[in-house]
Amino acid sequence: MSDERFLIVGLGNPGPRYAATRHNAGFFVLDELADRIGSGFKAHKGQADVAEGRLAGRPVVLAKPRTFMNTSGGPVAQVSRFFKIPVSQLLVVHDELDLPFGSLRLKRGGGEGGHNGLRSISSSLGAKDYVRVRFGIGRPPGRQDPADYVLREFAAAERKDLEYLIDRAADATEAVLADGLEAAQNKYHA
């Protein structure tokens, strides 16, 4: 069991313009996981940057698509095919508007809730039953357009807690590998 390789994908948008935005929460968590496995990201032919190593005693491939969020599915499908990793061993870390800032939820499958990155992945894989690590970024204030909100940087008050929250999301991702989804949910949904 412990030699089954897992693919952990972090969602975000490439390039400096988006580097610090809410939509890149998945990239932040993947950077932390890459530090933990002691590996840097390298360009992969599947339109993603990948890092390989062991996490929670399991072999993992970390991947950050180099395409924009709305077309993340192609690179995810290419990387999963290349490394022969089934959907059942895929974890996707992403920002989540429908959760308050700082909250974290883990789930397998379900709808995409308007998240275009997830929609693209589900469409490209022809499956939805992968694990999602949902990083709460909260709803936009007032009547601000959600599409505009996710492409803005975190507010100063949010940035104070960001490092801790990224660390916690990385811990939760590791817990899924170490103890399974249900145990991780029990620990991190409290």
C-alpha positions in Angstrom: 0.0 0.0 0.0 2.7 2.5 1.0 4.3 2.2 -2.5 1.3 3.5 -4.3 2.2 6.8 -5.8 0.0 9.9 -5.3 -0.4 12.9 -7.4 -0.9 16.2 -5.5 -1.9 19.1 -7.7 -2.0 22.7 -6.6 -4.1 25.1 -8.6 -3.2 28.7 -9.5 -2.3 30.9 -12.4 1.2 31.2 -13.8 3.3 34.4 -13.8 4.2 37.2 -11.5 1.0 39.1 -12.0 -0.9 36.4 -10.2 1.8 35.1 -7.8 0.3 36.5 -4.6 -3.4 36.3 -5.4 -6.1 34.3 -3.6 -6.6 32.1 -6.6 -3.0 30.8 -6.1 -3.6 29.3 -2.7 -3.0 25.8 -4.2 0.4 26.9 -5.5 1.3 28.2 -2.0 0.5 24.9 -0.4 2.4 22.9 -3.1 5.5 25.1 -2.5 5.3 24.2 1.2 5.0 20.5 0.4 7.9 20.7 -2.0 10.0 22.2 0.8 9.0 19.3 3.0 10.0 16.6 0.5 13.3 18.5 -0.2 12.6 18.9 -3.9 12.3 21.8 -6.3 9.9 22.0 -9.2 11.1 21.2 -12.7 9.3 21.8 -16.0 7.6 18.6 -17.2 6.5 18.0 -20.8 2.9 17.7 -19.5 2.5 21.6 -19.2 3.2 21.4 -15.5 6.0 22.0 -13.1 6.6 18.8 -11.1 8.5 17.7 -8.0 9.0 14.1 -6.8 9.7 12.7 -3.4 8.2 11.0 -0.4 5.6 12.5 1.8 4.1 10.7 4.9 6.1 7.7 3.8 4.5 7.5 0.3 5.9 8.3 -3.1 4.4 11.5 -4.4 4.4 13.7 -7.5 3.6 17.3 -6.8 2.3 19.3 -9.9 1.5 22.9 -10.6 -0.1 23.4 -14.0 1.6 26.0 -16.2 -1.7 26.9 -17.9 -4.2 29.3 -16.5 -6.7 28.0 -13.9 -9.5 27.5 -16.4 -7.5 25.0 -18.4 -5.7 23.1 -15.6 -7.3 19.9 -16.6 -5.1 19.2 -19.6 -1.9 19.3 -17.7 -3.4 17.3 -14.7 -4.5 14.6 -17.1 -1.1 14.5 -18.9 0.8 14.3 -15.7 -1.4 11.6 -14.2 -1.1 9.5 -17.4 2.6 10.0 -17.6 3.1 8.8 -14.0 0.3 6.2 -14.3 -1.5 7.6 -11.3 -5.2 6.8 -11.0 -7.9 9.3 -10.1 -8.3 7.5 -6.8 -4.8 8.7 -5.8 -5.2 12.3 -6.9 -5.5 15.2 -4.4 -6.2 18.7 -5.7 -5.4 21.7 -3.5 -7.4 24.8 -4.4 -8.9 28.1 -3.2 -12.6 27.9 -2.1 -14.9 31.0 -2.2 -17.7 29.1 -0.4 -15.6 28.6 2.8 -14.7 31.5 5.2 -11.1 32.7 5.0 -8.9 30.4 7.0 -11.1 27.4 7.0 -10.1 24.1 5.5 -12.3 21.2 4.2 -11.3 17.9 2.7 -13.7 15.9 0.6 -13.7 13.3 -2.2 -15.7 14.0 -5.3 -18.8 16.2 -5.6 -19.5 19.2 -7.7 -17.1 21.9 -8.7 -19.1 24.8 -7.1 -18.4 27.2 -10.0 -14.6 26.6 -9.6 -13.3 26.6 -13.2 -10.1 24.8 -12.4 -12.0 21.9 -10.8 -14.4 21.8 -13.7 -11.5 21.6 -16.2 -9.9 18.8 -14.2 -13.1 16.8 -13.9 -13.8 17.2 -17.6 -10.3 16.2 -18.7 -10.2 13.2 -16.4 -13.8 12.2 -17.1 -14.1 11.7 -13.3 -14.9 13.8 -10.2 -14.0 11.3 -7.4 -10.6 12.8 -6.5 -9.8 14.3 -3.1 -10.1 18.1 -2.8 -8.2 20.1 -0.2 -10.4 23.2 -0.1 -8.5 26.3 1.2 -11.1 28.9 2.3 -10.7 32.4 0.9 -14.1 33.7 1.8 -16.7 35.5 -0.3 -16.0 38.9 -1.9 -17.1 41.9 0.1 -20.3 43.8 -1.0 -21.0 43.4 -4.7 -17.5 42.7 -5.9 -17.3 40.3 -8.7 -16.0 36.9 -7.5 -13.8 36.6 -10.6 -12.2 39.9 -9.7 -11.9 39.0 -6.0 -10.0 35.7 -6.6 -7.4 37.6 -8.7 -6.6 40.1 -5.9 -3.9 39.7 -3.3 -4.9 38.7 0.2 -5.7 41.7 2.5 -3.1 42.8 5.0 -5.1 41.2 7.9 -5.3 37.9 6.0 -1.6 37.9 5.2 -0.8 37.9 8.9 -2.3 34.4 9.2 -1.4 33.1 5.7 1.8 31.3 6.5 0.1 29.4 9.3 -2.9 28.5 7.1 -0.7 27.3 4.3 1.2 25.1 6.8 -2.1 23.7 8.1 -3.3 22.9 4.6 0.0 21.1 3.9 -0.4 19.2 7.2 -4.0 18.2 6.2 -2.8 17.0 2.8 -0.1 14.9 4.4 -2.6 13.5 6.9 -4.8 12.2 4.0 -1.7 10.2 2.8 -0.7 9.0 6.2 -4.1 8.2 7.8 -6.7 8.3 5.0 -9.4 10.9 4.2 -11.8 10.2 7.0 -9.2 10.4 9.7 -7.9 13.6 8.2 -11.4 15.1 8.0 -12.0 14.3 11.7 -8.8 16.0 12.6 -9.0 19.1 10.4 -12.7 19.8 10.3 -12.8 20.3 14.0 
